[in-house]
Each structure stands twice: as C-alpha cells, then as structure tokens.
Amino acid sequence: MRRISSLMAVIILGGFCATAQQASGGISPEMMTTIKSAYKNTPADRAIRNAITANDINSLARNLDARRPVSSEFSHRVPSKGITNQRSSGRCWLFTGLNVLRAQMMAEHDLPMTELSQNYNFFFDQLEKANLFLQGVIDTSDRPMDDKTVDWLFRNPLSDGGQFTGIADIVGKYGVVPAEVMPETNSSNSTSRLNQLLSLKLREWGLELRDAAKAKTKATELGRRKTEMLGEVYRMLVLNLGEPPTEFTWTRRNSKGEAVDTMTYTPLSFYDRFLGNNLSDDYVMLMNDPTRPYYNLYEIEYDRHAYDGRNWTYVNLPMEDIKEMAIASIKDSTAMYFSCDVGKFLDRERGVLDPDFYDYGSLLGTTFGMDKRQRVLTHASGSSHAMTLVAVDLDKEGKPVKWLVENSWGPGANGGHLIITDRWMDEYMFRLVVDKKYLTPKARAVMSKKAELLPPWDPMFAPED
C-alpha cells in the first residue's frame, strides 16, 4: 500500500510540475498588471481611441506630408485599349495573361478594343486542374495521408487562382477565342461556389482512387474511372460556364471599326493567326525573393495547371536587374505579366501604391520594422495579385520614378490603372514575365543552370488571385 501511495505521489507531483511549467508561459495576474500599464489613458490616447473606433484605420493613417500629387504622365508607355473586370473571382492571373496577349494582338493587327474570353480559358483551366489533382492522387497513392505532398493535394484540389504557368499550359493547348464567342456567366464572374463544389467532389473522388489503388486495381481501370470522373467535372462546368466552342465565325475590324474580313476559326487557329507566341519556350519568369540566393534558378513542384504541362522555373534576381529588363520591354512596346502584394499601402481612391502614403506606426504608437526578406519569411507578404505592366516614367538619368499597371478591377481611378512608385516596386513586387529577347547576359546565364526543385507549399508560390 505504501508503494502505491508513493507511486501516486510521483504521478501527482509530475502532473503538478507539468502544469506549473505550462502555466509559467501564460499571462499571470502580475504580468497582466504590467501589460495594462502600457495604455496610459491620457487625453491623447482617448482621442486616438475615439477616432479609430469610429473610422477606417487607413483614413486616419494617411501621411499628409507624403501625399503629394502623383503625375499620370509616363515617359514610356505600351499602347493599350480598354479595362477588363475579373469581378468576384480569383482569375487575375488569367485576365493579366490575356491582357498581355490582346495588347500585342491589337497593335500588330490594327484592331479596335478587343477582349479575349476569360471564360473559355477558365473552363479548361478547371478541367485540367481537376485532372492534375486526380492523377496526382493516383501517383501518390502509396504514401500515407499525412505525407506532405498528399496533404497538400487534398488541401488544394482546385482553385480559380493561378500564375503565368496557367497561361502557358491552357492557352498553348486550347487556344483563345474573342470574348463575345464565349461570354462571362454568373459562375465565371463569381467563382467561389463552383470552386467549392468541385473541390468537395474531387476530394471525395481522391479518396476513392486511393482506396482503389491500395486494393491493387490495375492502372488501366484507374484511368478509366478517372475519365468518368472528369466527364462529371465537364458536365458541371458546362452547366455553370457554357460549352466551349470548337469552331466559330468572327469578323475582323480595323481600329476605325471597318470590317476587314469574316472567317471561320478554331480556337487554336485563331491563336495562331493573331498571336502565335510559344508561351512555354519564349518567356521567362523573373522573381525577386530575398530569402534565397540571387542568380539561381528554381522550379516549383506542381507549379503547373495541367498534368502534361511543365513546372515553371524562376530566375531569382535583384530588383535592379528585373527593372532593367522591364524597361527594355516597355521601350519596345511590349506589355508584361506582373505580380505583387497589391494590398499593401494601396490608396484605392487615387489608384496609387506608395509605402509613404500611410503612417500606421505614428497612429498606433509603435513601429513596423521588417524588411522585404523578413516579411516573406514570416508570411507577412507575398505575391497576391497579377496585373499587366504597361509603362515606366524615367528621370533625366534614366532611373525609374514610377510605373503603371493595367488592372482587372474594372474602371476606377486612372482609368482602371494603378500607379506604383519605384520605392513600392522594390518592396512589394515579386514576379515579372518577360520575353527572352529582353534578358540581360547575367539573367541568360542563370537559365543554363540546373533548377533547384522547391515544394508546392513554399510560401512564395501561392496562386495569385
């Protein structure tokens, strides 16, 4: 009996020690007293509290000393016509890529304002992503559910977000059509419910395929079942987005609106006739990731929109190198796919991005001191939105002062464009896609290196929406 009592004492004492150890990291009454003393309840504190509780923080944090007028004039600008609107969808990557292509198409063929169908390419993007997930599940069926890649697949079966990889994969495979040939629908303008339902069904099917693979089902039978699943996906997409055309008739007009010719096209023949770019081979993704060494090449696993597509590779470079190639492209009247952390220091009313426009520290009595590298490492910043880079304003020494991007949020300030100061560009720009002909010798040399493969869950490579 004495031995049992001793054992119980050890267990109780051990439990007490564990509880005490956990409690030592909690907020004690004494600590709470110290914490509360940070708020002095001075007249200034009360005035600031009254202001913040009744107003938007941004309206109070405006730095009036820095809010000088920003000129809308640019020394070099790519010709563009019309502003698109992605509405309540995460398709910024698709709008941006098609906007780059339509700018080229209008310029080269003397067309009036022309828009390419985002809905058409979105349809096949969703179908291809569904196949990418299902085949990925089959490929990893021998791994446990808590395997990092398996877990990532089931967390991300499908979304409406993406990157330039999707432009290369989807446009290269399925071509393009004018917007009027396959117009937007309610589900393409507001994609969340469709994505939610498709993702739910794909997860269900993913479990079915894993169980079948574990039961030693033949690969041919798994492929047959996957095709049946994709047939259901296709039907769901048609019901929501309409059925993609395989052939259409289109009248080409010149910039004056005069009819030039009327011809019948397939989506691929239309692309070849009016564009013809080799999107997979002729373009390079430049990246500014200060958490990794510059002048290296990186490949991201599953960074593609189609199973038979190619993982995209990124050339990691300092901002000055990226700007040099961006300027060369703009001077040659070539727009670019551009992505950034658009939510930071955005003045929506004026359509301007500048890190000096808001002084949150002075308003809240603190400081925000992380640099770009630290923000990326702590998930405080990353690429969240894609737009089309169309202009730069250079000073007398040829240095950039500000930049202009064509956005896809519909009409607004600056005619639907955003003006970006060069300092904001340094802090919150992450990716730029350029034609290979604008590569500097140093960037071209990096392309010959073996790419380092990074996992799909790397924080720098979340889809842009």
Secondary structure, 3 states (H helix, E strand, C coil): CHHHHHHHHHHHHHHHHHHHHHHCCCCCHHHHHHHHCCCCCCHHHHHHHHHHHHCCHHHHCECCCCCCCCCCCCCEECCCCCCCECCECCCHHHHHHHHHHHHHHHHHHCCCCCCECHHHHHHHHHHHHHHHHHHHHHHCCCCCCCCHHHHHHHHCCCCCCECHHHHHHHHHHHCCCECCCCCCCHHHHECHHHHHHHHHHHHHHHHHHHHHHHCCCCHHHHHHHHHHHHHHHHHHHHHHHCCCCCCEEEEEECCCCCEEEEEEECHHHHHHHHCCCCCCCCEEEEECCCCCCCCEEEEECCCCCCCCCCCCEEEECCHHHHHHHHHHHHHCCCCEEEEECCCCCEECCCCEECCCCECHHHHHCCCCCCCHHHHHHCCCCCCCEEEEEEEEEECCCCCEEEEEEECCECCCHHHHEEEEEHHHHHHHEEEEEEEHHHCCHHHHHHCCCCCEEECCCCHHHCCEC
